[in-house]
Amino acid sequence: MSEQLVIDGLLTRWSTTERAGMPLLVLLHGYGSDEHDVFGLLPYLPDGIAVASVAAPLTPPWPMPGRSWYAIEDLTEPDPATVTAAAEALLRWLDDAAADAPSVALLGFSQGAAVALQTLRLAPERVAAVVALSGYVASGALEGDDVLAETRPPVFWGRGTNDEVIPAARIAHTADWLPSHSELSGRVYTGLTHSISEAELGDVHTFLAKWSERSAAS
């Protein structure tokens, strides 16, 4: 059996130390990036929430900088077991870091988006909403999929028309899977590459504000 992945909680960047009772948004960076990169999204996020930017547990092969959630050997068909291993590591991190959060949402970019969606599939009862930017749903079936087909949690999926990183087959699979397993909203941004735009961040803010309001009302 392979060794479990471990997320180093000491590397996590938090928006506030006073987060008791606040809904928690967890940021998951992409391949070759790190927790500092996506933490820069903080000014575009709603007020009244705690934000944690998590460092992925792996380092990509030299000379690629940053960190990774899983190895990239075949982007056209990533091994779903490696995505699951990363999602399981995130759930263990949540056990320690988010035990008191009244609601948890995940925002991931690229690899981080794949891990966010896989985490939702593994533990639908623990994730209230997901923002998936320039990412995809891993192939295969998981036990939580039937629950998601019934509960339809809110998911925002944003991507660009000029994104040449995520293969068309992954996009097609995600476009087929998400509508039947979530309350899907999102947008395809004309001209956007494998990146995040100001227009997309505006849509993300609106989506997360609704999640935060639902958390406060529950």
Secondary structure, DSSP 8 states (H G I E B T S, - for coil): --------GGG-EES-S--TT--EEEEE--TTB-HHHHHTTGGGS-SS-EEEEE--SB--STT--SBBSS--S-TTS--HHHHHHHHHHHHHHHHHHSTT-S-EEEEEETHHHHHHHHHHHH-TTT--EEEEES----SS--THHHHHHHH--EEEEEEETT--SS-HHHHHHHHHHGGGTSEEEEEEETT--SS--HHHHHHHHHHHHHHHHHHHH-
